[in-house]
Amino acid sequence: MRPKVFIVQAVPEEALTELRAVADVEMFGALDRTITRRELQSGLRSCRYLWVLGEIPVDGEILDGAELKLIAIMEILSRSVDIAAATARGIPVTTLPNLDAVTTSTAEHTLGLLVALARRLPQAERLLREGRWAQYQSMSLLGTRLAGKSLGIVGLGNVGRRLARYAAGLGMVVRYTDRGRLPEMEQQLGVEWRGLDELFRESDFIALTPTLTASSRGLVGLGRSGSPERPSTCSRPSRRQSAAARTRVSSSWRTSFLRRISERRHANPGRRWPGSSHPV
């Protein structure tokens, strides 16, 4: 008897083809909304394997209505599955390894967002679609070059290192901060160490690459003195931080939040970043 798999969100056809070769697959395929709890519970009634991606919560109540043999999460970190609840019910949970493909995709996406931020591409696209493009080379969309600007990277992990290489290729000066200095990486990447506060004072752009965990939450406050002209976070902000950011944006603070989940970093709530009052 072939195993039955339920997928909570649409995935590429290539992946479905490979999976359907070994299992019967049921997938929530809507692209305009996420699956509801009732739809998820219904889908799990006849399936023994669950493929989770996105931010679909899978808690004890969901698990009680299923007879799962495995939960596979298409992320490096589990943010939506209650691991303790799954463990208590004897359900194994797997995550992605820290694949180079994930590092590359995340760093490329971050670089694209930095270019869009510098060149004000979202604003230009919106004006064009609304039929309000009034002037060629308009001062209203004056952006800036990345070449010659400084990028500060908070957290020089796998994604931070890849981003540093991309930024250097564009002629940017790259500085970083981390839990401690990384002399070998400084030599390999040509990056310069700074304390967190100093990094903010000296950088035109900031990329935040730590994973959002209990230890990194609140690492950077929106009211930090010496904030760069275009700070950007590549970590996933909390909802409260996102709301605060929107308030600052509406007050003409030029910022962009570039969200991502990076690789797992060492979690130690007691440690602080050098030169900073913010706990890591």
Long-range contacts (C-beta under 8 A, 24 or more apart in sequence): 3-48, 3-49, 3-69, 4-46, 4-47, 4-48, 4-49, 5-47, 5-49, 5-50, 5-51, 6-43, 6-44, 6-47, 6-49, 6-50, 6-51, 7-51, 7-53, 8-35, 8-40, 8-43, 8-50, 8-51, 8-52, 8-53, 8-54, 8-56, 9-34, 9-35, 9-53, 9-54, 9-56, 11-51, 11-53, 11-74, 23-49, 37-62, 41-65, 41-66, 44-68, 52-80, 52-81, 54-80, 55-79, 55-80, 56-80, 57-81, 57-82, 58-82, 58-86, 59-85, 60-85, 60-88, 60-89, 63-89, 63-91, 64-89, 70-94, 75-261, 76-102, 76-261, 76-263, 76-264, 77-211, 77-261, 77-264, 79-261, 98-158, 98-263, 98-264, 102-263, 103-158, 103-159, 103-162, 103-263, 104-162, 106-159, 106-162, 106-234, 106-260, 106-262, 107-159, 107-162, 107-163, 107-166, 108-166, 109-258, 109-260, 110-159, 110-163, 110-207, 110-234, 110-258, 110-260, 111-163, 111-166, 111-167, 113-232, 113-234, 113-256, 113-258, 114-146, 114-151, 114-167, 114-205, 114-207, 114-232, 114-258, 115-146, 116-256, 117-205, 117-230, 117-232, 117-256, 117-258, 118-143, 118-144, 118-145, 118-146, 118-149, 118-205, 118-230, 119-143, 119-144, 144-204, 146-170, 146-171, 146-172, 146-205, 147-171, 147-172, 148-172, 148-173, 149-173, 149-204, 149-205, 150-174, 150-175, 150-202, 150-203, 150-204, 150-205, 151-175, 151-203, 151-204, 151-205, 151-206, 151-207, 152-176, 152-177, 152-194, 152-199, 152-200, 152-202, 152-203, 152-205, 152-206, 152-207, 152-228, 153-177, 153-191, 153-206, 153-207, 153-209, 154-178, 154-196, 154-199, 154-206, 154-207, 154-208, 154-209, 154-210, 154-219, 154-220, 155-208, 155-209, 155-210, 155-262, 155-265, 156-182, 156-185, 156-191, 156-209, 157-209, 157-210, 157-262, 157-263, 157-265, 158-262, 158-263, 159-209, 159-234, 159-260, 159-262, 159-263, 160-207, 160-209, 160-262, 161-185, 161-189, 163-207, 163-209, 163-234, 164-189, 164-191, 165-189, 172-205, 175-199, 175-202, 175-203, 177-273, 177-274, 177-275, 178-273, 179-266, 179-271, 179-273, 179-274, 179-280, 180-274, 194-275, 195-273, 195-274, 195-275, 195-276, 196-220, 196-273, 196-274, 196-275, 196-276, 196-278, 197-224, 197-225, 197-226, 197-275, 197-276, 198-275, 200-224, 200-225, 200-226, 200-227, 200-228, 200-231, 201-226, 203-228, 204-228, 204-229, 204-230, 205-230, 205-231, 205-232, 206-230, 206-231, 206-232, 206-233, 207-232, 207-233, 207-234, 207-258, 208-232, 208-233, 208-234, 208-235, 209-234, 209-235, 209-260, 209-262, 210-235, 210-262, 210-265, 210-280, 211-235, 211-261, 211-262, 211-263, 211-264, 211-265, 212-236, 212-237, 212-238, 212-261, 213-265, 213-267, 214-267, 214-269, 215-267, 215-268, 215-269, 215-271, 215-279, 215-280, 216-265, 216-267, 216-280, 218-278, 218-279, 219-273, 219-278, 219-279, 219-280, 220-278, 221-278, 222-248, 227-253, 229-254, 230-254, 230-255, 230-256, 231-255, 232-256, 232-257, 232-258, 233-257, 233-258, 233-259, 234-258, 234-259, 234-260, 234-262, 235-259, 235-260, 235-261, 235-262, 236-260, 236-261
